[in-house]
Amino acid sequence: MGKTTAHQPIIFALSSNEPLTEKIAAVSGMSVGKATINHFSDGEIKISIDESIRGDDVYLVQSLSDPVNDNFMELMIMIDAVRRTSAHRINVVIPYYGYSRSDRKAKSREPITAKLVASFLQSSAVDRVIALDLHAAQIQGFFDIPVDHLQPARLFADYLRAQHLDENAVVVAPDHNGVARARSIAKLLQLPLAIVDNRDPEDSGHIPESVIGDVAGKNALIIDDIIVTGHKLLVSAEALKKAGAQQTIGVVTHPVFSKNVLANLKNPAIDQLLVTDSVQVPADQHSDKLTIISVGKLLGSALKLIQNNESTHLLF
């Protein structure tokens, strides 16, 4: 018997973050599709979709995290497979948009890789992209298709209030480039704003010497979008402690952890680190200082609104 004419939504979990996909599906009410993904020893990827999705609205969830190139290629192959099955719409959910830091030409003869990723996705007949806390908001403009750019600021604010971490606190930008992101959380929590005067954040050997704003005796909430080595968080925490901060708490969206991050987190200058599950943190990189807040509800609610042709502004 044939399928109904209604465009049924279905969500597929790719390899990068299956636990998050399950949470998104539970909130959105969408069923998780059946697919087989194999990675061969020579690096090739083979995907088969194990059920009919003809005429369905398909949502593919994939973070472009380590191994970023494998995960990106897996996503592209899955998009091609879905397109060839006559799906009605292809929506790509990217909790972490890899290559987002390459969003402009900082020097001559450099690529703009974030735009290249967008071009690949768009040329593959993707209908919509749902992204979380892009490194630079202008990446939305790299697409000529709808992009829903979700923010975790309210999730962080709710958690900080519930744990009373907003009491006697100040919100801190780890450098001048991060002021807008820090200000959005400061506004939600109705807290003052401070800035670590890091004039060369790209230089891992540079240690900031001063802090703009009053942090003495306060809990400092250091806001950032990506943590890789933890070096920027550490030098910010050290500068804040030197300026008299009582506690330093990192509040970072994407835990793109490298092997060096645990050594930096062990430093007593960092008291706590809050991250989301936009990137799956391996068990061997967990720490007593680490708290993971799920974005499953945020993304699941967004997918439900999108599927019902309703505005996502309620989530902001």
C-alpha positions in Angstrom: 0.0 0.0 0.0 1.4 3.4 -0.9 2.3 6.2 1.5 -0.1 9.1 2.3 0.4 12.3 0.3 1.3 14.3 3.5 5.0 15.1 3.7 6.0 13.1 6.8 9.1 14.4 8.7 11.9 11.9 9.4 15.3 12.5 11.1 18.6 10.7 10.4 21.5 10.4 12.7 24.9 10.5 11.1 28.1 9.4 12.8 29.2 12.5 14.6 26.6 12.8 17.4 24.0 10.1 17.6 23.0 10.7 21.2 22.1 14.3 20.4 20.0 13.2 17.4 18.0 10.9 19.7 17.3 13.9 22.0 16.3 16.1 19.1 14.0 13.4 17.8 12.3 12.9 21.2 11.5 16.6 21.5 10.5 17.1 17.9 8.3 14.0 17.8 10.0 12.8 14.6 10.9 9.2 14.0 14.6 8.3 13.5 15.2 6.9 10.1 17.1 3.6 9.3 20.3 3.9 7.4 23.6 2.0 7.2 26.8 3.9 7.2 30.1 2.1 6.6 33.6 3.5 6.6 36.1 1.3 4.6 39.7 0.9 5.4 40.8 3.0 2.5 38.7 6.0 3.8 35.7 5.6 1.4 32.2 5.9 2.9 29.2 3.9 1.8 25.7 4.8 2.8 22.4 3.0 2.2 19.0 4.2 3.3 17.1 1.2 4.6 13.5 2.5 4.3 11.4 4.5 1.9 11.5 8.2 2.4 9.8 9.2 -0.9 8.0 12.5 -0.5 9.2 12.9 3.1 10.7 16.0 4.7 14.1 14.8 5.8 16.3 16.2 8.6 20.0 15.2 8.6 21.9 15.8 11.9 25.7 16.0 11.6 28.3 18.1 13.5 31.3 18.9 11.4 33.7 18.0 14.2 36.7 15.7 14.5 37.2 13.9 12.1 35.9 17.0 10.4 36.6 16.0 6.8 35.2 12.5 7.2 32.1 13.9 8.9 31.6 16.5 6.1 32.0 13.9 3.4 29.6 11.6 5.1 27.1 14.4 5.2 27.5 15.2 1.5 27.1 11.5 0.6 24.0 11.2 2.8 22.5 14.3 1.1 23.1 12.7 -2.3 21.5 9.5 -1.2 18.4 11.3 0.2 18.1 13.5 -3.0 18.1 10.3 -5.2 15.3 8.8 -3.1 12.9 11.5 -4.1 12.6 13.1 -0.7 10.4 16.2 -0.6 12.7 18.5 1.3 16.3 18.1 2.6 17.0 20.0 5.8 20.6 19.8 7.3 21.0 20.3 11.0 24.6 21.3 11.9 25.1 21.7 15.6 28.7 22.6 15.1 29.7 24.2 11.7 33.3 23.1 11.1 35.6 25.5 9.3 33.6 28.4 10.6 36.7 30.3 11.8 37.8 30.7 8.2 35.0 33.2 7.5 37.1 36.0 5.8 40.5 36.6 4.2 42.6 37.7 7.2 45.7 37.6 5.0 46.3 37.6 1.3 46.1 34.3 -0.6 43.9 32.7 2.1 40.7 30.7 1.3 37.3 31.4 2.9 36.6 27.8 3.8 33.3 28.6 5.6 31.9 29.9 2.3 33.3 26.8 0.5 31.4 24.5 2.9 28.2 26.6 2.3 28.7 26.3 -1.5 29.0 22.5 -1.4 25.9 22.2 0.7 23.8 24.5 -1.5 25.0 22.9 -4.7 23.8 19.5 -3.4 20.2 20.8 -3.4 19.8 21.2 0.4 16.6 23.2 1.1 17.4 24.6 4.6 20.3 24.7 7.1 19.7 24.8 10.9 22.9 25.9 12.7 23.9 26.6 16.3 26.0 29.6 17.4 28.1 30.2 14.2 31.5 31.6 14.9 30.5 34.6 12.7 26.9 35.5 12.1 27.7 36.6 8.5 28.2 33.0 7.6 24.4 33.0 7.1 24.9 35.3 4.2 27.1 32.6 2.5 23.9 30.8 1.7 21.1 31.7 -0.7 18.7 29.3 1.1 17.0 29.7 4.5 19.3 29.4 7.5 18.0 29.2 11.0 20.8 30.4 13.3 20.0 29.3 16.8 21.6 30.6 20.0 22.2 28.8 23.3 22.3 32.0 25.4 19.0 31.3 27.0 20.0 27.7 27.9 23.1 28.9 29.6 21.3 31.8 31.4 18.7 29.4 32.7 21.3 27.0 34.0 23.4 29.7 35.6 20.4 31.1 37.4 19.3 27.6 38.6 22.8 27.0 40.0 23.0 30.5 41.5 26.1 31.1 39.5 24.7 34.5 38.4 24.9 35.8 42.0 27.7 38.3 42.5 28.8 37.7 39.0 30.2 39.5 35.9 30.0 38.4 32.3 33.4 38.5 30.6 34.4 38.5 26.9 37.8 36.8 26.6 38.9 39.3 23.9 37.4 42.3 22.0 36.0 40.0 19.3 33.8 38.3 21.7 32.0 41.3 23.2 28.7 40.9 21.2 28.3 37.2 22.3 29.1 38.1 25.9 26.7 41.1 25.9 23.8 38.9 24.9 24.2 36.7 28.0 24.9 39.7 30.2 21.6 41.2 29.0 19.6 38.0 29.8 21.2 37.8 33.3 21.1 41.6 33.9 24.8 41.5 34.8 27.7 43.9 34.2 30.2 43.2 31.3 33.9 43.1 31.4 36.6 42.4 28.7 39.9 40.7 29.0 42.2 43.1 27.1 43.7 40.4 24.9 44.9 42.3 21.8 46.3 39.3 20.0 44.1 36.3 20.8 45.5 34.3 17.8 48.9 34.3 19.4 49.1 31.4 21.9 52.1 32.8 23.5 50.5 36.2 24.3 49.4 36.7 27.9 46.9 39.6 28.4 47.9 41.9 31.2 44.7 43.9 32.0 40.9 43.6 32.3 38.5 46.3 31.3 35.7 46.4 34.0 35.3 45.6 37.6 35.8 41.9 38.4 37.3 42.1 41.9 35.5 39.7 44.4 33.1 38.5 41.7 32.4 35.3 39.9 33.6 35.8 36.3 31.5 34.1 33.6 33.9 33.8 30.5 31.8 33.5 27.4 33.0 32.0 24.1 31.8 29.9 21.2 34.5 27.3 20.7 37.1 25.7 23.0 39.8 23.6 21.4 43.0 23.6 23.5 41.6 25.7 26.4 44.5 28.1 26.2 42.4 31.2 25.6 40.2 30.3 28.5 43.2 29.7 30.7 45.0 33.0 30.0 41.6 34.8 30.5 41.1 33.0 33.8 44.6 33.9 35.0 44.2 37.5 34.0 40.8 37.6 35.9 42.2 36.0 39.0 45.1 38.5 38.9 42.5 41.3 38.8 40.8 39.9 41.9 38.0 37.6 40.5 36.7 35.1 43.0 35.8 32.2 40.6 36.2 31.8 36.9 33.6 29.8 35.0 34.0 29.2 31.3 30.7 29.2 29.3 31.4 27.8 25.9 29.1 26.5 23.2 31.2 24.0 21.2 33.6 21.6 23.0 35.9 20.9 20.0 38.4 19.4 22.4 42.0 18.6 21.4 44.3 16.3 23.5 45.7 19.3 25.3 42.5 20.6 26.8 42.4 18.4 29.9 45.9 19.7 31.0 44.7 23.3 30.8 41.4 22.5 32.6 43.4 21.1 35.5 44.9 24.5 36.1 43.5 26.0 39.4 42.8 29.3 37.6 39.8 27.6 35.9 37.1 26.7 38.4 34.3 25.4 36.1 33.6 24.9 32.4 30.0 24.7 31.0 29.6 23.5 27.4 26.8 22.1 25.2 26.6 18.7 23.5 26.8 20.2 20.0 30.0 18.1 19.8 30.0 14.7 21.5 32.7 14.8 24.2 34.6 11.4 24.5 34.5 9.8 27.9 38.2 10.1 28.3 37.9 13.9 28.0 35.4 14.4 30.8 36.5 16.2 33.9 35.2 17.1 37.4 35.1 20.7 36.3 33.1 20.0 33.1 29.3 20.3 32.9 27.5 19.5 29.6 24.2 21.1 28.9 22.1 19.5 26.1 20.9 21.5 23.1 18.5 18.7 22.2 15.5 20.6 23.4 16.5 23.8 21.6 17.1 22.0 18.3 14.1 19.7 18.7 11.8 22.6 19.3 13.2 24.4 16.3 12.6 21.5 14.0 9.0 21.2 15.3 8.4 24.8 14.5 10.0 24.6 11.1 8.0 21.6 10.1 4.8 23.3 11.1 5.8 26.5 9.2 5.9 28.5 12.4 8.4 31.2 13.4 11.5 30.2 15.4 11.7 33.6 17.1 10.1 32.2 20.2 13.3 30.3 20.9 15.4 33.5 21.2 
